[in-house]
Amino acid sequence: CNCNVLNYIWHGFHFPNMLPYRFSFLFSFALLTVGYRAFLVVLEEKCRVWDLLAMLAVTLGVFLIAYNVQANRAVYWTAALMLLYTGIMLLAYRQIFGKKMLYLAVSIVLAFEMFQNVKLGTETVSTSAYTGYPASYTDVENLLEQIDEQDETPFYRTELSTWYTLNDPALYGYHGVSQFSSMANENATKWIRSLGFPASEAGNRYYYGGGTPVGNAFTGVRYLISRASTVLDDSAWEQIASSESCYAYRNQYDLPIGFRANASLLEYDPNPEANPFDNLNTLFRLATGIETPLFTMLEVDSVDYEGADALKNSYGNYTYHTDASAESHSLQYNYRVPLDTTLYGYMNLQDVSNITILQNGVYKGYFNNGKQGFIFPMGTYQGADTASVSMTLPKDAVSGLIVLYMYQINPDVLEQGFAALQNGGITLTEASDTKLSGTLTAEQDGVCYFSIPYESGWHAKVDGVKTEITPIAGEMVAVPVTVGMHTITLTYCPKGFVAGACCTAGAVLLLLAVPFVQWKTGKRLLQPVPEKQAEFAVPEKEKAEETES
């Protein structure tokens, strides 16, 4: 099954991640067909000694190939079951088992095999209680209902402050950003990663990890749900509802799914490999025309190491080495805040599971550290406060690379820029899976940016006139607009859908035409396949009993 061509085709012409040959279940149908044919041969032609020897040879071959390669417990069970099947066939060959006994014996062994497979699989992957999966489901569902009651907008996006899975929107049932799929749009993944969210093109994933006001605005995240504690970025989020220990927040710097931005936004060329704060500064400047940087960096004030040491390579880039004799290894980077502001950090460190945030040495919160680096909010600080990022390395860690940036946001630039973008926000009148329609008023010429990944199936109309979509960096949908009020409509039809629908309709018509022609002409167009009478080698004793009866 290790065939990359089939992997590529099966995953929508995109290579899979982590779990190869997922198409292998198709071989189940081939194996079932082969097994059924073999069983018919046993019933029709009687089992021969060569068949039994072949079964023994295959059993031995499977055992030798799989021993010490697969889990030996599973290898022993497999070999034992194969010997049981061979033994049953031997009894049938010796005419000790009749037809009914053969059926019964095979059914018993088959049921036992299925039971052991379920038992082994369950023990391997474990189980989760119905009431506890997914975590805080009832509370999150209550909050989603409260949000829906307060917001009558046809479409908006929600996210969790910390991810539970990589497909939380599908798991909890809300419109979000996070997605882990073999069909993940690679260009959208690059865009999301450039905004400082955790994302990987090779990993077929992008998901929400905290973000900044700019990242949230350009992905259209309006609401945030925290399942365990309050959010750190309290300057950007306003609490609107609660359910037990879960809280719902509304984005104070919310932008709708579409809004007018400067035409210079078309010049934006994000670099997913670069410092995400540089990307955000450039994106915000091009969209608003404000030249003052939105984010400015903070230098490390002091570092606390325990059982480890680190060498600075450049700003935010370090190489660490651990002391093998130490019982624990931890790193803590401290930053002195020069003025009242909100801080955002970025970290990329593969060996750490959690990032702990401290304010003046006091615990403030933590974030999951995934395999991809991402921006996380540090909270609001007063001048002369100390903000710290702490991490504990695993015991077996030897050396590695750390990427850690710390930036403060300029509140005046933030307010000025968002005021301009919010004035040009679209008011949706219709929203569905394949269509968006709404109105906006542009105070000057520019583009209407949509937080929608661009696909060739998208089509746009402005004031009823078909308009060419000019995607930002080839990745996100954007439509040129002029000064004044406009009605913009986006429709989506997947590439190849029309051709596929025509093929399907043609096949259905052909299927319906066959019985119609047969009814009209009185002749069968498709002749039935002659059935072969199955014969079972009945033992002589059973034949004698049937003759006497």
Secondary structure, 3 states (H helix, E strand, C coil): CCCHHHHHHHCCCCCCCCCCCHHHHHHHHHHHHHHHHHHHHHHHHCCCHHHHHHHHHHHHHHHHHHCCCCCHHHHHHHHHHHHHHHHHHHHHHCCCCCHHHHHHHHHHHHHHHHHHHHHHHHHHHCCCCHHHCCCCHHHHHHHHHHHHHHCCCCCCEEEECCCCCCCHHHHHCCCCCCEECCCCCHHHHHHHHHCCCCEECCCCEECCCCCCHHHHHCCCEEEEEECCCCCCCCCCEEEEEEECCEEEEEECCCCCCEEEECHHHHHCCCCCCCCHHHHHHHHHHHHHCCCCCCEEECCCCEEEEECEEEEEEECCEEEEEECCCCCCEEEEEEEECCCCEEEEEEEECCCCCEEEEEECCEEEEEEECCCCCEEEEEEEECCCCEEEEEEEECCCCCEEEEEEEEEEECHHHHHHHHHHHHHCECEEEEECCCEEEEEEEECCCEEEEEEEECCCCEEEEECCEEECCCCECCCEEEEEECCEEEEEEEEECCCCHHHHHHHHHHHHHHHHHHHHHHHHHCCCCCCCCCCCCCCCCCCHHHHHHHHHC
